[in-house]
Amino acid sequence: SKVNQTAAKPVPTLPDAQTVTSVTHWTDQLFSFRVSRPASLRFRSGEFVMIGLMGDPHPETGKQKPLLRAYSIASPAWDDELEFYSIKVQDGPLTSKLQHIQPGDQIILRPKPVGTLVHDALLPGDRLWMFATGTGFAPFASLLREPETYEKFDEVIVTHTCRDVAELEYGRQLIEGLKADELMQELIGTENLEKIRYYPTTTREESPKMGRITNLLQDGTVFKDLGLPQINATHDRAMVCGSLGFNKDIMQILEGFGLTEGANSDPQHFVVEKAFVG
Ligand code: A2P
C-alpha cells in the first residue's frame, strides 16, 4: 500500500547479499557474527573470503560502491552458516560500520574462497601447531572444528597471544565449547578432542602465562610447559596467522627449527596467513 511504501526505508538490494543470523560482542574492540551461507559456496576450512557492506553514497554522483575486506571464515567447511571474527576500528572504513550489524541485516559476501592455511598445503606430521595473535585466531576457529585436523594429527597445539585476557575469550570459549558440545564430540570424537593443547599468553595484562609466544619458543618455555620436544621438521607442522611483524618473526623461528614454508602447490612444514583487518 501507499502508506507502507512511504513508511518503509528503501532496502537496497546488495549483490551477493547474505543475512546476519547472530552477533556477539566480546570486548569493545572485538566481535564475531554469523551469516547465512550461499548454497553454492564450497570452501576448505582455513580459507578466507571478501566480505563487506555498501559504502556511503558518492557526494556528487550518489553512487554506492561495495566496501570489501578479506576475512578468514571462522566456521568449518561443514557448517551451514558462516562465522567471522572481527576487530572494531572506530575510524576504520568498514569495521566502524560493520560493528553495528544486527541479526536480519545484510552483508555482501563474494563467494570466492582462497587461502594457504589449509591442510592441503602441509605434509603429514604428528603435531600441528597453530600460532595466532589477536584476530588471527579466526582461521583456527574453523580448523579446530574440522574433523580432518584430527584425522591428520595426533596432537593439536593452539597458541594465542593477545595484549589482554579479555581478548582471549572468543578462542577460549570456542575450545571449551568443542569439548562440551555433543555434536562436536560425535563429529570429531571425544578422544580426538583430548588431542587439543591450548596455550594462551598475554603481553600487557597479568595472566597465568605472560609473554610473546615468539620469546617463549626461543627460550624453550613452551616446550618445557607442554612437555614436548623442540619443534622439528620430522614431527611438527605449523600454521601461523597474526600481524605482519608476528608472521615474519615466527617464520624465522620456524625456519631456525628446520621447517620450510609450504603452499597449496607445494606442501611443506608450515604455512602463513596475515590476519587481515586490524
Ligand atoms: P605486544 O603487546 O608485546 O606488542 P597487536 O594488538 O599489536 O596486533 O598485538 C597482538 C598480540 O601480538 C600482542 O600480545 C602483541 O604483543 C603480540 N605481538 C605483536 N607483534 C609481535 C611479534 N612481532 N612477535 C610476537 N608477538 C607479537
Boltz pocket constraint, residues with backbone or C-beta under 6 A from the ligand:
constraints:
  - pocket:
      binder: B
      contacts: [[A, 133], [A, 134], [A, 161], [A, 162], [A, 163], [A, 164], [A, 201], [A, 202], [A, 203], [A, 204], [A, 212], [A, 213], [A, 214], [A, 243], [A, 245], [A, 246], [A, 247], [A, 249], [A, 278]]
      max_distance: 6.0
